[in-house]
Amino acid sequence: KDIEFIRSYYFNKLEYTRFSSSVGKHVGFTERGVKIAADWNKDASLLSAMKAQKEVYCLNHIQIEYSNML
């Protein structure tokens, strides 16, 4: 519940767009990033795939990471 998957995209050390599982879509931070995010958000299959990444990367590994910390 408290886990969030974030994938950020950078160009020249400037973040231009980001996908956040808590928001459920891509968000742009620059003029170009806003346009790219809008295009990516129109693709339902891409959004579904990105939302599934939370389970693939986060939920499947949290118990391993948690036990390693203890």
C-alpha positions in Angstrom: 0.0 0.0 0.0 2.8 2.4 0.9 5.0 1.3 -2.0 5.3 3.5 -5.1 6.9 2.7 -8.4 8.5 5.7 -10.1 10.2 5.7 -13.5 11.8 9.0 -14.4 13.2 10.1 -17.8 16.0 12.6 -18.0 17.8 14.5 -20.8 20.9 16.6 -20.0 20.4 16.0 -16.2 16.9 17.5 -16.4 13.9 15.3 -15.6 11.3 15.9 -18.4 8.7 13.2 -17.5 7.9 10.7 -14.9 5.5 7.7 -14.4 4.3 7.3 -10.8 2.2 4.3 -9.7 0.4 6.5 -7.2 -0.7 8.9 -9.9 -1.3 6.1 -12.4 0.0 8.1 -15.4 3.0 10.0 -16.9 3.5 13.6 -15.8 5.6 16.1 -17.7 7.9 18.7 -16.2 9.1 20.5 -19.2 7.3 21.8 -22.3 8.5 18.8 -24.3 7.9 16.4 -21.4 4.2 17.5 -21.1 3.7 16.7 -24.8 5.5 13.3 -24.5 3.5 12.4 -21.3 0.2 13.3 -23.0 1.1 11.0 -25.9 2.1 8.1 -23.6 -1.0 8.6 -21.5 -3.2 8.0 -24.6 -1.8 4.5 -24.9 -3.8 2.3 -22.6 -1.6 -0.8 -23.1 1.5 1.3 -22.1 -0.3 2.6 -19.0 -1.3 -1.0 -18.0 2.2 -2.2 -18.5 3.7 0.6 -16.4 1.1 0.0 -13.6 2.1 -3.7 -13.6 5.7 -2.8 -13.0 4.9 -2.0 -9.4 4.0 -5.6 -8.8 7.0 -6.9 -10.8 9.7 -4.7 -9.2 8.3 -3.7 -5.8 5.8 -6.1 -4.4 7.8 -9.2 -5.5 11.0 -8.0 -3.9 9.8 -6.2 -0.7 9.9 -9.2 1.5 13.5 -10.0 0.4 14.6 -6.3 0.9 12.8 -6.1 4.3 14.4 -9.3 5.6 17.9 -8.1 4.4 17.5 -4.9 6.4 16.7 -6.8 9.6 
